Amino acid sequence: MSKIRVSIVTLLFSVLVGATAFAQVENDKVIDKIIEIAQNDNQTMDHLNVLCNRFGGRPIGSDAYDNAADWCEYMFKKWGLEVIRQEVGELPVGFNRGPWFGRMIGGNNMTLHFTTPSYTSGTVGVQRGHVVKEPKTQYQFERMKKTLKGAWVLITGQSSGWPIDYSEEGDAKRAKAIEEKRTDEPATFYKEMVEAGILGIIQSAKVPITTLYDRKNVEKMTFETLPTVPDIKLDEAQYKVIEEMVNRGEYFLLEFDIRNHFKMGPVKYHNIIGVLKGSEYPDEYVICGGHLDAFDVATGGVDCGTGVAPTMEAARMLALSGAKPKRTILFALWAGEEFGLLGSKYFVLSDTTKWPKISNYFNRDGGPTVPLSVTVPPAMYDDFVKVCEPINRVNPDFPFKVKKREGEPRPLPKSAGGSDHAYFQINGIPTISFNLGDPKGYNFNYREIWHTDRDLYNKSIPEYMEHAS
């Protein structure tokens, strides 16, 4: 790793934004101070460590999310920034994930690799039971309904990460499948099996296991209507072994201890926005950010620790460098991106800042790779080349290029998607972002961590993260 660990985003703020936002005479001093801090005291991975390993996964509605939001607010204030704590919305109940464990008793006594989606049920203590395959017809259900009591039920289909929908809509969909005598619907007799006393359902899942949340019910759940049986997504290789054992009529038990806990609502969730106030144009803005929430089956080490930690370090470096921008810089940590871009959408549509006053929103939500270039419209190219020149004196391992966009401007998107830049982009707010790469060959694979149980602190890449801060 190069000795120089400097923040490319911070440097761009101090140079790119500084061409118009900083008094020119202070630019060199600010840049020198940023480089000094970056060389000797880069804390990007320290921030990520706290997010992942002190708080863990952070879905909105969880204590972990609230604790992380409080900590980020505290740190911004500690560095001398103002803070906007912006209430975005509320959930009717909250959810906290505890440890989970499963094993086979008998057979090969294997330890089970599985997950459960957020806002789904845990076990009632440690629960042990036999295993059956789900009934697919009314006749099969009637034949086996007594054996369902106290059983773990293997259901069909491949998990996509979502739980089986137990809402009235889900019940109606399955009832139609029964009426039409279709067998393609997983957990066809879900409601009837729950009433018969099953312990839970088990579905095959590809590894790494994608694990999401109960999006069909989370907005209308009450403490009186919580899910009652676990929805287990099991490693497909283990699922196949268990299914074959059931087919052969072998005797064995499965035992699970799943500590999925709920709390009384409503539970409010907030954006946390650090503010480095502009000295001459305080109502004009440059914004950078990432989403603070993360699925709790892992710890959000990449999605989106790689946005939050560099954003926090950029704020710290600028604050400690004595930077005095003419325009206000906002360091935005968004709520509820995973639940539908909730925080950034609220910020934009609530007109928190006037849209024409926003120079650019830099979004980081694409993995722990390193910024290597930026592509800009032809009219901006010459200015960008000049102001980005100092970046290439920082770290020769990561040469930075300015590229000229060719062709006609793309039309504004009409629908949201992807990440927190979406509602800015839809409404015509600039969202020029950096082109990322893996020049040292860490072989990072975003699909491996994306919404899976492998999205952990150790999947990040420290030297890329430090440079990206």
C-alpha positions in Angstrom: 0.0 0.0 0.0 1.3 3.5 -0.8 2.3 5.5 2.1 0.1 8.4 0.9 -3.5 7.7 1.8 -5.5 10.6 0.6 -9.1 11.2 -0.1 -9.9 11.8 -3.8 -13.4 13.0 -3.1 -12.1 15.4 -0.4 -9.5 16.7 -2.7 -12.0 17.3 -5.4 -14.1 19.2 -3.0 -11.2 21.4 -2.1 -10.0 21.9 -5.7 -13.0 21.4 -8.0 -15.4 23.1 -5.7 -12.6 25.3 -4.4 -12.1 27.0 -7.7 -15.3 28.9 -7.0 -16.0 28.0 -3.4 -12.8 28.7 -1.6 -10.8 31.8 -1.4 -8.0 31.1 -3.8 -5.2 32.0 -1.4 -6.3 29.3 1.0 -6.6 26.5 -1.5 -3.0 25.3 -1.2 -3.0 25.4 2.6 -6.2 23.4 2.7 -4.9 20.8 0.2 -1.6 20.5 2.1 -3.5 20.0 5.4 -5.8 17.4 3.8 -2.8 15.4 2.5 -1.1 15.6 5.9 -4.2 14.2 7.6 -4.6 11.6 5.0 -1.0 10.4 5.2 -0.9 10.2 9.0 -4.4 9.8 10.3 -6.8 8.4 7.7 -9.8 7.1 9.7 -12.0 5.7 6.9 -11.7 2.1 8.0 -12.2 3.1 11.7 -15.6 4.6 10.7 -16.5 1.4 8.8 -15.4 -0.7 11.8 -17.8 1.1 14.1 -20.7 0.9 11.6 -20.2 -2.9 10.9 -18.8 -4.3 14.1 -20.3 -2.0 16.8 -23.7 -1.6 15.3 -23.9 -4.3 12.7 -26.7 -4.6 10.1 -28.9 -1.5 10.1 -32.4 -1.8 8.6 -34.7 1.1 9.3 -36.8 0.4 12.4 -33.9 -1.3 14.2 -32.0 -0.2 17.3 -28.8 -0.7 15.2 -30.0 1.9 12.7 -31.0 4.4 15.4 -27.7 3.9 17.2 -25.7 4.4 14.0 -27.7 7.6 13.2 -27.0 8.9 16.7 -23.3 8.1 16.4 -23.0 9.8 13.0 -24.7 12.9 14.3 -22.4 12.9 17.3 -19.3 12.6 15.1 -20.3 15.3 12.7 -20.8 17.7 15.6 -17.6 16.6 17.2 -15.8 17.7 14.0 -17.4 21.1 14.2 -20.2 20.6 11.6 -23.8 21.6 11.9 -26.2 18.6 11.6 -29.6 18.3 10.1 -31.5 15.3 11.6 -34.3 15.0 9.1 -37.3 12.8 10.0 -38.2 10.8 6.9 -41.0 8.5 8.1 -42.0 5.9 10.5 -42.7 2.1 10.6 -45.5 0.7 12.6 -43.2 -1.8 14.4 -39.5 -2.2 14.7 -37.2 -5.2 14.2 -34.0 -6.4 15.8 -32.0 -9.4 14.7 -30.3 -11.6 17.3 -28.1 -14.7 16.8 -29.4 -17.7 14.8 -28.4 -21.3 14.8 -29.6 -24.6 13.2 -28.4 -28.2 13.1 -29.5 -31.7 12.1 -29.9 -34.3 14.8 -29.4 -37.7 13.3 -28.3 -38.3 9.7 -24.9 -36.5 9.3 -25.5 -34.1 12.1 -24.6 -31.2 9.9 -24.7 -27.5 11.1 -27.1 -25.6 8.9 -26.2 -22.6 6.8 -29.3 -20.4 6.5 -30.9 -17.0 6.9 -34.3 -15.4 7.5 -35.5 -12.2 5.9 -35.9 -9.1 8.1 -39.3 -8.5 9.7 -40.0 -12.2 9.8 -40.6 -14.5 12.8 -38.0 -16.2 14.9 -38.4 -19.4 16.8 -40.1 -19.8 20.2 -36.9 -20.6 22.0 -35.1 -23.6 20.7 -37.4 -25.7 18.5 -36.8 -29.2 17.4 -39.0 -31.2 15.0 -39.3 -33.7 12.1 -39.3 -32.7 8.5 -42.0 -33.1 5.8 -42.4 -31.9 2.3 -45.2 -29.5 1.7 -48.6 -30.7 0.4 -49.4 -29.5 -3.1 -53.0 -30.6 -3.5 -56.1 -30.7 -1.2 -55.9 -34.4 -1.1 -52.3 -34.4 0.0 -53.0 -31.8 2.7 -55.9 -33.9 4.1 -53.8 -37.0 4.2 -50.9 -35.4 6.1 -52.4 -32.6 8.2 -51.8 -34.4 11.5 -48.1 -34.9 10.6 -47.7 -31.2 10.0 -48.0 -30.4 13.7 -44.5 -29.8 15.1 -42.8 -30.2 11.7 -40.4 -28.2 9.6 -41.9 -28.0 6.1 -39.8 -28.1 2.9 -41.4 -25.8 0.4 -40.8 -25.6 -3.3 -39.2 -22.9 -5.4 -35.9 -21.1 -5.2 -35.6 -18.3 -2.8 -35.1 -14.8 -4.2 -34.5 -13.3 -0.7 -38.1 -12.3 -0.1 -40.3 -14.1 2.5 -43.5 -16.0 1.6 -46.2 -13.4 1.6 -48.7 -14.2 4.4 -50.9 -11.1 3.7 -54.5 -11.3 2.5 -53.2 -10.8 -1.0 -50.8 -13.7 -0.6 -53.6 -15.9 0.8 -55.8 -15.0 -2.1 -53.1 -15.8 -4.6 -52.5 -19.3 -3.0 -56.3 -19.9 -2.8 -56.6 -19.3 -6.5 -53.7 -21.8 -7.1 -55.5 -24.4 -5.0 -58.8 -23.8 -6.9 -57.1 -24.1 -10.2 -55.2 -27.2 -9.0 -51.8 -25.6 -9.8 -48.7 -26.8 -8.0 -46.3 -24.0 -9.0 -47.0 -21.8 -6.0 -44.5 -22.2 -3.1 -46.2 -22.8 0.3 -49.5 -23.4 -1.4 -51.2 -24.3 1.8 -49.3 -21.8 4.0 -52.3 -20.6 6.0 -53.6 -24.1 6.5 -50.2 -25.4 7.5 -49.7 -22.6 10.1 -53.1 -23.5 11.6 -52.1 -27.1 11.7 -49.2 -26.2 13.9 -46.0 -26.3 11.7 -42.8 -25.0 13.3 -41.7 -23.2 10.1 -41.0 -23.3 6.4 -37.7 -24.0 4.7 -36.9 -23.0 1.1 -33.8 -23.7 -1.0 -31.5 -20.7 -1.5 -28.4 -20.2 -3.7 -25.1 -19.4 -1.9 -24.3 -16.7 -1.0 -27.8 -16.4 0.4 -29.7 -13.3 -0.7 -31.8 -12.1 2.2 -34.2 -9.1 2.0 -37.2 -8.1 4.1 -41.0 -8.4 4.3 -41.8 -5.6 1.9 -45.5 -6.8 1.5 -46.3 -6.4 5.2 -43.8 -4.0 6.8 -45.9 -0.9 6.3 -49.1 -2.3 7.8 -47.8 -4.7 10.4 -49.1 -4.2 13.9 -47.9 -5.8 17.1 -51.0 -7.9 17.1 -50.5 -9.2 13.6 -46.8 -10.2 13.5 -45.6 -13.2 11.6 -45.7 -16.4 13.7 -43.6 -19.0 12.0 -40.0 -18.7 10.7 -39.3 -18.4 7.0 -35.9 -20.1 6.6 -33.8 -19.7 3.5 -31.4 -22.8 3.5 -28.2 -23.4 1.6 -29.3 -25.2 -1.6 -26.8 -28.1 -1.1 -28.1 -28.8 2.4 -31.7 -28.4 1.3 -31.1 -31.1 -1.4 -29.5 -33.5 1.2 -32.5 -33.0 3.6 -35.0 -33.5 0.8 -33.4 -36.7 -0.3 -33.4 -38.0 3.3 -37.1 -37.2 3.5 -37.8 -39.0 0.2 -36.0 -42.1 1.6 -38.0 -42.0 4.8 -34.9 -41.6 7.0 -35.5 -40.5 10.6 -33.8 -37.3 11.7 -34.7 -34.0 13.4 -33.9 -30.4 12.7 -33.3 -27.9 15.5 -33.3 -24.1 15.1 -32.8 -21.2 17.5 -33.6 -18.0 15.6 -33.8 -14.8 17.6 -35.8 -12.4 15.5 -37.2 -9.8 17.8 -39.9 -7.0 17.3 -40.5 -3.8 19.2 -43.5 -1.6 19.6 -43.9 1.2 17.2 -44.2 3.6 15.6 -40.5 3.8 15.0 -39.2 6.9 13.3 -36.2 7.0 10.9 -34.0 9.9 9.9 -31.5 11.2 7.4 -28.3 12.5 9.1 -26.7 15.3 7.2 -23.5 17.0 8.2 -23.3 20.7 7.1 -20.1 22.6 6.3 -21.7 26.0 5.9 -20.8 28.2 2.9 -19.3 31.6 3.8 -20.7 33.6 0.8 -23.4 31.4 -0.7 -24.8 29.4 2.1 -28.0 28.5 0.1 -26.0 26.9 -2.7 -24.9 23.3 -2.3 -22.5 20.5 -3.2 -23.7 17.2 -1.8 -22.0 13.8 -1.3 -23.5 10.8 0.4 -24.4 7.2 0.7 -27.1 5.3 2.6 -26.8 4.5 6.3 -29.2 1.6 6.3 -28.0 -1.9 5.5 -29.6 -5.3 5.6 -29.0 -7.0 8.9 -28.3 -10.6 7.8 -24.7 -9.2 7.4 -23.3 -5.9 8.5 -23.4 -3.6 5.5 -19.6 -3.5 5.1 -19.9 -2.8 1.4 -23.6 -1.9 0.9 -23.4 0.9 1.9 -20.5 1.1 4.4 -18.4 2.0 1.3 -20.5 5.1 0.9 -21.0 6.1 4.5 -17.4 5.7 5.8 -15.7 7.7 3.0 -18.4 10.4 3.3 -17.7 10.7 7.0 -13.9 10.9 6.4 -14.3 13.5 3.7 -16.3 15.6 6.2 -13.7 15.1 8.9 -10.7 15.9 6.7 -12.3 19.1 5.4 -13.4 20.2 8.8 -9.9 19.6 10.3 -8.2 21.2 7.4 -9.9 24.5 8.1 -11.6 24.6 4.8 -14.0 27.6 4.4 -16.1 26.9 1.3 -18.1 29.8 -0.2 -20.9 27.3 -1.0 -22.3 24.9 1.6 -21.2 21.2 1.4 -23.7 18.6 2.7 -22.5 15.2 3.8 -25.7 13.1 3.5 -26.3 9.7 5.2 -29.6 8.5 3.8 -32.3 6.5 5.5 -34.2 3.6 4.0 -32.4 3.2 0.6 -33.0 -0.5 0.8 -36.7 0.0 1.5 -37.2 2.2 -1.7 -34.8 5.2 -1.7 -36.9 6.7 1.1 -34.4 9.1 2.6 -33.0 10.7 -0.6 -36.5 10.8 -2.1 -37.8 12.7 0.9 -34.9 15.1 0.8 -35.5 15.9 -2.9 -39.3 16.0 -3.0 -39.7 17.9 0.2 -37.6 20.7 -1.3 -35.1 20.6 1.5 -32.9 22.7 -0.7 -33.9 24.5 -3.9 -33.0 22.2 -6.8 -31.3 24.9 -9.0 -29.1 25.7 -6.0 -27.5 22.2 -6.0 -24.3 22.1 -8.1 -23.9 18.4 -7.9 -24.8 15.3 -5.9 -21.9 12.7 -5.6 -23.3 9.3 -4.7 -21.2 6.3 -3.7 -23.0 3.0 -3.6 -21.1 0.7 -5.9 -18.6 -1.2 -3.9 -15.2 -0.5 -2.2 -13.3 0.1 -5.5 -11.3 3.2 -6.2 -12.2 6.4 -8.2 -10.0 6.5 -11.3 -11.7 9.1 -13.5 -14.6 11.4 -14.1 -16.6 11.9 -17.3 -17.9 15.4 -17.9 -19.7 17.4 -20.6 -17.5 19.0 -23.2 -18.2 22.5 -21.8 -16.8 21.5 -18.4 -13.8 19.5 -19.7 -11.0 22.2 -19.7 -11.9 23.5 -16.3 -12.1 20.0 -14.8 -8.6 19.2 -16.3 -7.2 22.2 -14.5 -8.8 21.7 -11.2 -8.1 17.9 -11.1 -4.4 18.3 -11.9 -3.3 18.2 -8.2 -4.9 14.8 -7.7 -2.2 13.2 -9.8 0.5 14.5 -7.4 -1.1 12.6 -4.5 -0.8 8.9 -5.1 0.9 7.5 -8.3 -0.9 4.1 -7.7 -4.2 5.7 -8.7 -3.7 8.1 -11.6 -6.8 10.1 -12.1 -8.2 11.1 -15.6 -10.8 13.5 -16.8 -12.8 12.2 -19.7 -15.0 14.1 -22.2 -18.5 12.8 -22.7 -19.2 12.2 -26.3 -22.6 12.4 -28.0 -25.8 14.1 -27.1 -26.9 14.5 -23.4 -28.9 11.6 -22.2 -32.6 12.3 -21.4 -33.7 12.5 -17.8 -34.9 9.2 -16.4 -38.6 8.9 -15.8 -38.5 6.4 -13.0 -36.3 5.8 -10.0 -34.0 2.9 -9.5 -30.5 1.9 -8.5 -29.5 4.1 -5.7 -29.9 7.5 -3.9 -28.9 9.6 -7.0 -32.1 8.6 -8.7 -34.5 11.3 -7.4 -31.9 14.0 -7.9 -31.4 12.8 -11.5 -35.1 12.5 -12.3 -35.5 16.1 -11.3 -32.6 17.5 -13.3 -30.1 17.9 -10.5 -26.6 17.1 -11.6 -25.2 13.8 -10.5 -21.8 13.6 -12.0 -20.0 10.7 -10.3 -16.7 9.0 -10.5 -15.7 6.0 -12.6 -14.4 3.2 -10.4 -11.9 0.4 -10.9 -9.9 -2.4 -9.3 -6.4 -1.6 -10.7 -4.5 -3.7 -8.1 -6.5 -6.8 -8.8 -8.4 -7.5 -5.6 -11.0 -9.4 -7.7 -13.9 -7.7 -6.0 -17.3 -9.1 -7.0 -20.3 -6.9 -6.1 -22.8 -9.7 -6.8 -21.1 -11.8 -4.1 -22.1 -9.3 -1.3 -25.1 -7.6 -2.8 -27.9 -8.2 -0.3 -26.3 -11.4 0.9 -24.9 -12.8 4.1 -21.4 -12.0 2.9 -21.7 -8.2 3.0 -19.2 -7.9 5.9 -16.4 -5.6 7.0 -13.7 -7.9 5.6 -15.1 -7.6 2.1 -14.0 -4.0 1.9 -10.7 -2.9 0.5 -8.8 -0.5 2.8 -6.5 1.3 0.4 -9.3 1.9 -2.1 -11.6 3.1 0.7 -9.0 5.4 2.1 -8.3 6.9 -1.3 -12.0 7.2 -2.1 -12.8 9.1 1.1 
